[in-house]
Amino acid sequence: MKKPWTRGSIVFFLVTLFCLPAFAGSLDGKTFSGEEGLIGKTASGNDVVVFEDGKFISNGCKEWGFSGGEYTTTNDGDKVHFIADTYSEKYGRITWTGTVVGNHLDATYIWYDKGKYSKPEQVKWFSGNIK
């Protein structure tokens, strides 16, 4: 007689194995070009964001030392929601949250200066289309 937890473990493993691509790296290979600005304000610049090898990269933030950060996704019909944290040794952390629908990405990102994680320095938006 097989123990119920053994079958459950196998089912859990198989479900996890087949669902993993939907949660990590499902946006890989996509690049979006668009505008960015402070929340509530008009655009103040341009950026290109890239999803590559399970990492989210903001080309505009690279000049400030922010490296690519791992991202995770959840699917909701035709929408793919993502979240990523990028870090700079000198300037702290930026947390990105966004949604991709078709060929369009809308995101919000919050910059926390190094050592000052209780209050954001800036809250900005990004809106772009696939490149």
C-alpha positions in Angstrom: 0.0 0.0 0.0 1.4 3.4 -1.0 1.3 6.2 1.5 -0.9 9.2 0.4 1.9 11.7 0.9 4.0 9.9 -1.7 1.4 10.4 -4.4 0.8 14.0 -3.2 4.6 14.7 -3.4 4.8 13.4 -6.9 1.8 15.5 -8.0 3.3 18.6 -6.3 6.6 18.0 -8.1 5.0 17.6 -11.5 2.8 20.6 -11.1 5.8 22.7 -10.0 7.9 21.5 -12.8 5.3 22.3 -15.5 4.3 25.7 -14.0 7.8 27.0 -13.3 8.2 28.7 -16.7 5.1 30.7 -16.0 6.6 32.2 -12.8 10.3 32.7 -13.6 11.6 34.0 -16.8 8.3 34.0 -18.8 9.1 37.4 -20.2 12.6 36.5 -21.2 13.6 37.8 -24.7 11.3 40.8 -24.5 12.6 44.4 -24.7 10.4 47.5 -24.1 11.2 51.1 -25.1 9.3 54.0 -23.6 8.9 57.0 -21.4 9.3 57.5 -17.7 8.6 60.1 -15.1 7.6 60.9 -11.6 4.2 59.7 -10.5 1.6 62.4 -11.3 3.9 64.2 -13.7 4.5 64.1 -17.4 7.4 62.1 -18.9 10.9 63.4 -18.0 12.9 60.8 -19.9 13.2 57.6 -21.9 14.3 54.1 -20.9 14.7 50.7 -22.3 13.9 47.7 -20.1 15.0 44.2 -20.9 13.9 40.7 -19.6 16.8 38.3 -20.1 18.0 35.1 -18.5 15.5 35.5 -15.6 16.6 39.1 -15.0 15.0 42.4 -15.3 17.3 45.2 -16.5 16.7 48.9 -16.8 19.2 50.4 -19.2 18.5 53.9 -17.8 19.4 52.7 -14.3 22.6 51.0 -15.3 24.5 54.4 -15.4 23.7 54.6 -11.6 25.1 51.2 -11.0 21.8 49.3 -10.8 22.4 45.7 -12.0 19.8 43.4 -13.4 17.6 41.7 -10.8 15.7 38.5 -10.8 12.0 38.9 -11.6 9.0 36.8 -11.0 5.7 36.8 -12.9 2.0 35.8 -12.4 -0.4 35.4 -15.2 -4.0 36.8 -15.2 -5.6 36.0 -18.5 -3.8 38.0 -21.1 -1.9 40.0 -18.5 1.5 39.1 -17.1 2.3 40.9 -13.8 6.0 41.1 -12.7 8.0 42.2 -9.8 11.8 42.8 -9.6 14.3 44.4 -7.3 17.5 45.9 -8.7 20.4 47.0 -6.6 23.3 49.5 -6.7 26.2 49.3 -4.3 26.2 53.2 -4.1 22.5 54.1 -4.6 20.4 51.4 -2.9 17.4 49.5 -4.3 14.7 50.0 -6.9 11.6 47.9 -6.7 9.7 47.5 -10.0 6.1 46.2 -10.4 4.4 46.1 -13.7 2.0 44.5 -16.1 2.6 43.4 -19.7 -0.5 43.2 -21.9 0.3 42.1 -25.5 3.1 44.3 -26.7 2.7 47.0 -24.0 4.3 47.4 -20.5 3.2 49.7 -17.7 5.3 49.8 -14.5 5.9 51.7 -11.3 9.2 51.8 -9.7 10.3 53.0 -6.3 13.9 54.0 -5.5 15.1 53.6 -1.9 18.4 55.3 -1.3 21.1 53.1 0.3 20.6 53.0 4.1 17.2 54.9 3.9 14.8 52.0 3.2 12.0 53.4 5.3 11.1 56.2 2.9 11.4 56.2 -0.9 13.4 58.9 -2.6 11.4 58.7 -5.8 8.3 56.9 -7.1 8.2 56.8 -10.9 6.3 55.3 -13.8 7.4 53.7 -17.0 5.2 53.0 -20.1 6.6 51.4 -23.2 6.1 49.1 -26.2 7.9 46.1 -27.3 11.0 46.8 -29.4 
